[in-house]
């Protein structure tokens, strides 16, 4: 086959089928574990980042970066977790993904990645912290705030503004909130 030639129909079909089945199995295993952990801690809700429509920015067309992104199981894990969690009558909350890792959980502002260790975030105060842990704390805080707003709007005597949940919230916003249910 020369440069730019077409592959025959069904090329590597068995390999792609195997990969799809492996991905399904991984998704089920991960989603089952997430639900087990949530059940063990008596969680009321599971919070996910809303990654619908998010596309990889780096790389050229047909690059390995884009291929690796499309192999990521974000949607399957989320869907399977939601199905399993709703069977236990739990709630699934989606929050905006923007700035979850860029905002410091303690409210000190934007974080910068460490030049030598990309997994570390450097806060404005000079403190070093794990980027993923910082982001997950902000995601959880947004989920808790959204859940508390849902509860407030369900109460008949509540004076809810009707506005959308704060999309740029971070963990420090829970610390400053005066709600008795979140103390």
C-alpha positions, 0 to 999 in steps of 0.5 A: 500500500502506497502513501495515502492509500485506503484501508479495506473495509473491516481493517482491524475490526476485531482489534477495535471490537476488543478495545471497545469491550475492554473500555466497557469493562473498565467503565463498569468497574470504575463506575461500580467503585465510585458508587461503592465509595459514595454508598460507604460514605452515605453520600447524597449526590455524586458530582461530575464536571460537565465535559460535554462539548469539550475538545482537545486543543493540542495537536494536529488532525490525526495526531496521537493526542486527539486519538488518546482523548477520544479513547478517554472514557469520561462519558461512559463512566459518567453514564454508567455511574449515573445509572447505578447511583440512580438505582440507589435513589441518589442524585447526580450533579453536573458542575461547570468545569471551567477554572476548577484547577486554576482557582485556588481552593482557599480563595487566594486567587489563580494558581500557577503550575510548578515549572519543575513538577507539573502536578503541583500548583503554586498558590499566590501565597507560595504554598505548593499543592497537588493540582488534581486535589485542588481541582477536585475540592473545587468541583466538590464545593460547586456540587455542594453549593448547587445541591444546597440551592436545590434544597432551598428552592424545594422549600415553600418558604424559601426566598430563592433568587432563581439565578443560576448556581455560581459557576466560579465557586471554590472551596473557600465559598463553603467556608464563608457561607452562613448556611447551617446545613453546611457548617 
